[in-house]
Amino acid sequence: MLGYAAMNRTLRERDPPRRCNRDIRKRTWEAEGIERVAELAERNFEDLRAILRWNRDRDVDFYRCSSTLVPWNSQFELDELPNYERVRSIATDCGEIVRSNDMRLTFHPSHWCKLASESSDTVARSVESVEHHGRWLDLMDLPRSPRHAINVHIGAHYGDKAATADRFCDVVTDLAPPARDRLVVENDDKESLFGVTELVDAVASDAGIPVTFDYHHHAFTDRGHTYREGFEAARETWGDVRPITHYSEPARLHGDPEAAPQKHARHVASVPEWLRAESDVMIESHGKEKSVLRLRD
């Protein structure tokens, strides 16, 4: 299956727009607090339900949800929301759509989520981030499995890759089950950071979590392995769960020669047939759902 991330541009451009990433700034949280957050969380879940229905009706079975589904969730427990029962009911609807149509719903916490940081404060915030993603998936009554993945990067090496990988594994081992059982780790897009085979050797074997193969990132951290070899190494870590891969193409190959090598193009021209046959592919492009429909058509 092919999927897309976060924004559905077709629904976002409608009136009223459908989107599940409504958020507030710190000063608004301090002024309006949980009442305002509760309103936004309900609207976000309502629009997630609308997006999932739109996907279902077009046989798009893979979707990565925004990480601001419940804004400021680090400051309260879900059942403290004044409209908790309403939010839970809509979340249950979302989960039913996913389960009954054999879809995949995943998350990708933001780049500041660094579980292997040398800062205890950063680690604590990162742990809270991945754990509230796990609580959202529990609220939707989705299985605790990498099928509904919470995808992270290690994202730094702090001058000692081996020690960084060890810290990452130690933190992952202590995560609460709703996050721990769904966590996956992805190869990075800078030569100095973690490639697929490094993650397989230093993380997957110790922490027992799957490795997401990012096709585009592999160009920066291939460690002498072909794309197919990198994918095969990652696939072995998924066990009985069909692996997730990420696919994008560089913007500089699509009419933007000045773009940074890591920048994604608006659309992709094609996906290798072997990658589509052997994994569920998240298309990472600015075209979002339109890129998936273009590819399929």
C-alpha positions as CSV (number, residue, x, y, z in Angstrom):
1,M,0.0,0.0,0.0
2,L,1.0,3.6,-0.5
3,G,0.5,6.4,2.0
4,Y,1.0,10.0,2.7
5,A,1.8,12.2,5.7
6,A,-0.2,14.7,7.9
7,M,-2.0,17.0,5.6
8,N,-4.7,16.1,3.1
9,R,-4.5,19.1,0.7
10,T,-7.8,18.3,-0.9
11,L,-9.7,18.6,2.4
12,R,-7.5,21.3,3.7
13,E,-8.5,23.6,0.9
14,R,-12.2,23.1,1.4
15,D,-14.5,25.4,3.4
16,P,-14.4,24.6,6.2
17,P,-11.0,23.1,6.0
18,R,-10.4,19.6,7.4
19,R,-7.1,19.2,9.3
20,C,-5.9,17.4,12.4
21,N,-3.0,19.6,13.4
22,R,-4.7,22.5,15.2
23,D,-2.4,23.8,18.0
24,I,-1.9,26.8,20.2
25,R,1.1,28.9,21.4
26,K,2.4,28.9,24.9
27,R,0.8,32.2,25.8
28,T,-2.6,30.9,24.7
29,W,-2.2,27.7,26.7
30,E,-1.3,29.8,29.8
31,A,-4.3,32.1,29.2
32,E,-7.0,29.6,28.1
33,G,-5.6,26.3,29.3
34,I,-7.3,22.9,29.0
35,E,-10.7,24.3,27.9
36,R,-9.1,25.6,24.7
37,V,-7.1,22.5,24.2
38,A,-10.2,20.3,24.6
39,E,-12.0,22.2,21.9
40,L,-9.0,21.8,19.5
41,A,-8.5,18.1,20.3
42,E,-12.2,17.4,19.6
43,R,-12.0,19.2,16.2
44,N,-8.7,17.4,15.4
45,F,-10.2,14.0,16.0
46,E,-13.3,14.9,14.0
47,D,-11.2,15.9,11.1
48,L,-9.0,12.8,11.4
49,R,-12.1,10.8,11.1
50,A,-13.0,12.8,8.0
51,I,-9.6,12.2,6.5
52,L,-9.7,8.5,7.2
53,R,-13.1,8.2,5.6
54,W,-11.8,10.1,2.5
55,N,-8.8,7.8,2.4
56,R,-11.1,4.7,2.7
57,D,-13.3,5.8,-0.1
58,R,-10.3,6.1,-2.4
59,D,-8.6,3.0,-1.2
60,V,-5.7,4.9,0.4
61,D,-4.8,2.5,3.2
62,F,-1.8,4.2,4.9
63,Y,-1.8,7.5,6.7
64,R,0.6,9.3,9.0
65,C,-1.3,11.5,11.5
66,S,-0.1,14.9,12.8
67,S,1.8,14.9,16.1
68,T,-0.4,17.9,17.3
69,L,-3.5,15.7,17.4
70,V,-3.9,16.6,21.1
71,P,-2.1,19.9,21.8
72,W,-0.1,20.3,25.0
73,N,-0.8,16.7,26.0
74,S,2.4,16.7,28.1
75,Q,0.6,18.9,30.6
76,F,-2.4,16.7,31.4
77,E,-3.9,13.2,31.2
78,L,-6.4,12.6,28.4
79,D,-9.2,11.8,30.8
80,E,-8.8,15.2,32.3
81,L,-10.2,16.8,29.2
82,P,-13.6,18.3,30.0
83,N,-15.0,16.7,26.8
84,Y,-13.1,13.5,27.3
85,E,-16.1,11.2,26.6
86,R,-16.8,13.0,23.3
87,V,-13.1,12.8,22.3
88,R,-12.9,9.2,23.2
89,S,-16.1,8.4,21.1
90,I,-14.7,10.1,18.0
91,A,-11.3,8.4,18.6
92,T,-13.0,5.0,18.8
93,D,-14.7,5.8,15.4
94,C,-11.3,6.5,13.9
95,G,-9.9,3.3,15.2
96,E,-12.9,1.3,13.8
97,I,-12.3,2.8,10.4
98,V,-8.6,1.8,10.5
99,R,-9.3,-1.8,11.8
100,S,-12.3,-2.6,9.7
101,N,-10.5,-1.5,6.5
102,D,-7.1,-3.1,7.3
103,M,-5.5,0.4,7.2
104,R,-2.3,1.6,8.8
105,L,-2.2,4.7,11.0
106,T,1.2,5.9,12.2
107,F,2.9,8.9,13.8
108,H,6.3,10.5,13.4
109,P,7.2,12.8,16.4
110,S,9.1,16.0,15.5
111,H,12.9,16.3,15.0
112,W,13.4,17.6,18.6
113,C,12.3,14.2,20.0
114,K,15.7,12.9,20.9
115,L,15.6,9.8,23.1
116,A,19.4,9.5,23.2
117,S,20.2,13.0,24.2
118,E,22.9,13.7,26.8
119,S,20.4,16.2,28.4
120,S,18.1,14.5,31.0
121,D,15.5,17.3,30.4
122,T,15.5,16.6,26.6
123,V,15.2,12.9,27.2
124,A,12.3,13.4,29.6
125,R,10.4,15.6,27.1
126,S,11.1,13.1,24.3
127,V,9.9,10.1,26.4
128,E,6.7,12.1,27.2
129,S,6.2,12.8,23.5
130,V,6.4,9.2,22.3
131,E,4.3,8.0,25.3
132,H,1.5,10.4,24.6
133,H,1.5,9.2,20.9
134,G,1.1,5.7,22.3
135,R,-1.8,6.9,24.5
136,W,-3.6,8.3,21.4
137,L,-3.3,5.0,19.6
138,D,-4.6,3.3,22.7
139,L,-7.5,5.7,22.7
140,M,-8.3,4.6,19.2
141,D,-8.1,1.0,20.4
142,L,-5.5,0.1,17.8
143,P,-3.1,-2.8,18.4
144,R,0.1,-2.3,20.2
145,S,2.3,-3.3,17.3
146,P,4.7,-1.7,14.8
147,R,1.9,-2.0,12.3
148,H,0.7,1.3,13.9
149,A,4.2,2.7,14.3
150,I,5.6,5.6,16.3
151,N,8.6,6.4,14.1
152,V,11.6,8.3,15.5
153,H,15.2,9.1,14.6
154,I,18.2,9.0,16.8
155,G,19.1,12.2,15.1
156,A,22.5,13.0,16.6
157,H,25.7,11.2,17.6
158,Y,27.1,13.5,20.4
159,G,30.6,12.6,19.5
160,D,30.3,8.9,20.3
161,K,27.9,6.8,18.2
162,A,28.3,3.6,20.2
163,A,27.5,5.4,23.5
164,T,24.6,7.2,21.8
165,A,23.1,4.0,20.6
166,D,23.4,2.4,24.0
167,R,21.6,5.4,25.6
168,F,18.9,5.1,23.0
169,C,18.4,1.4,23.8
170,D,18.3,2.0,27.5
171,V,15.6,4.6,27.2
172,V,13.6,2.6,24.8
173,T,13.6,-0.4,27.1
174,D,12.1,1.6,29.9
175,L,9.2,3.2,27.8
176,A,5.6,2.4,28.7
177,P,4.2,-0.4,26.6
178,P,1.8,1.7,24.5
179,A,4.9,3.5,23.1
180,R,7.5,0.7,23.5
181,D,5.5,-1.9,21.6
182,R,4.9,0.5,18.6
183,L,8.3,2.3,18.4
184,V,10.4,2.1,15.2
185,V,13.6,3.9,14.3
186,E,14.6,5.4,10.9
187,N,17.9,6.0,9.2
188,D,19.1,9.6,9.1
189,D,19.9,11.9,6.2
190,K,23.4,13.2,7.2
191,E,26.6,11.2,6.6
192,S,27.7,11.6,10.2
193,L,24.5,10.1,11.6
194,F,23.0,6.6,11.6
195,G,22.5,4.5,8.5
196,V,20.3,1.5,8.2
197,T,22.9,-1.1,8.9
198,E,24.2,0.8,11.9
199,L,20.7,0.8,13.3
200,V,20.2,-2.9,12.6
201,D,23.5,-3.8,14.4
202,A,23.4,-1.3,17.3
203,V,19.7,-0.8,18.0
204,A,17.4,-3.3,16.5
205,S,19.3,-6.3,17.9
206,D,19.6,-4.8,21.4
207,A,16.3,-2.8,21.8
208,G,14.3,-5.2,19.7
209,I,12.6,-2.5,17.6
210,P,12.2,-2.5,13.8
211,V,14.1,-0.2,11.5
212,T,12.3,1.9,9.0
213,F,14.2,2.1,5.7
214,D,14.1,5.6,4.2
215,Y,15.1,5.2,0.5
216,H,16.2,8.9,0.0
217,H,18.1,9.0,3.3
218,H,20.0,5.9,2.3
219,A,21.9,8.0,-0.3
220,F,23.6,9.9,2.6
221,T,24.3,7.0,4.9
222,D,24.5,3.9,2.7
223,R,27.8,2.6,4.3
224,G,28.6,0.9,1.0
225,H,25.3,-1.0,0.7
226,T,22.9,-0.8,-2.2
227,Y,19.3,0.4,-1.8
228,R,18.2,-3.2,-2.0
229,E,20.7,-4.4,0.6
230,G,19.8,-1.6,2.9
231,F,16.1,-2.5,2.6
232,E,16.8,-6.2,3.2
233,A,18.7,-5.5,6.3
234,A,15.8,-3.4,7.7
235,R,13.2,-5.8,6.6
236,E,14.6,-8.6,8.8
237,T,13.9,-6.5,11.9
238,W,10.1,-6.4,11.4
239,G,9.4,-10.0,12.1
240,D,5.9,-10.9,11.1
241,V,4.8,-7.3,10.5
242,R,4.9,-6.0,7.0
243,P,7.7,-3.3,7.0
244,I,7.2,0.4,6.5
245,T,9.5,2.2,4.1
246,H,9.7,5.9,3.3
247,Y,10.2,7.1,-0.3
248,S,10.9,10.6,-1.6
249,E,12.8,12.2,-4.5
250,P,15.1,15.2,-4.2
251,A,13.7,18.5,-5.3
252,R,16.9,19.3,-7.2
253,L,16.0,16.5,-9.6
254,H,12.5,18.1,-10.2
255,G,13.3,21.6,-11.4
256,D,14.9,23.1,-8.2
257,P,18.7,22.8,-8.8
258,E,19.5,25.1,-5.8
259,A,17.6,23.1,-3.3
260,A,19.4,21.3,-0.5
261,P,20.1,17.6,-1.3
262,Q,17.7,16.5,1.5
263,K,14.7,18.6,0.3
264,H,11.8,16.6,-0.9
265,A,10.2,17.2,-4.3
266,R,6.5,18.1,-4.7
267,H,5.8,14.8,-6.3
268,V,7.7,11.6,-7.1
269,A,8.0,10.1,-10.6
270,S,7.8,6.4,-9.5
271,V,8.5,4.0,-6.8
272,P,10.7,0.9,-7.4
273,E,8.4,-2.1,-8.0
274,W,10.3,-4.3,-5.5
275,L,9.8,-1.7,-2.8
276,R,6.1,-1.6,-3.3
277,A,5.8,-5.3,-3.5
278,E,7.7,-6.0,-0.3
279,S,6.7,-3.1,2.0
280,D,4.1,-0.4,2.7
281,V,5.5,2.8,1.3
282,M,5.0,6.2,2.9
283,I,5.4,8.8,0.1
284,E,7.1,11.9,1.6
285,S,6.3,14.7,-0.8
286,H,4.8,18.1,-0.7
287,G,2.0,16.9,-2.9
288,K,0.7,14.6,-0.1
289,E,-2.4,12.6,-1.1
290,K,-2.2,14.0,-4.7
291,S,1.2,12.4,-5.1
292,V,-0.3,9.0,-4.0
293,L,-3.2,9.3,-6.4
294,R,-0.9,10.4,-9.3
295,L,1.4,7.4,-8.7
296,R,-1.5,5.0,-8.5
297,D,-3.2,6.3,-11.6
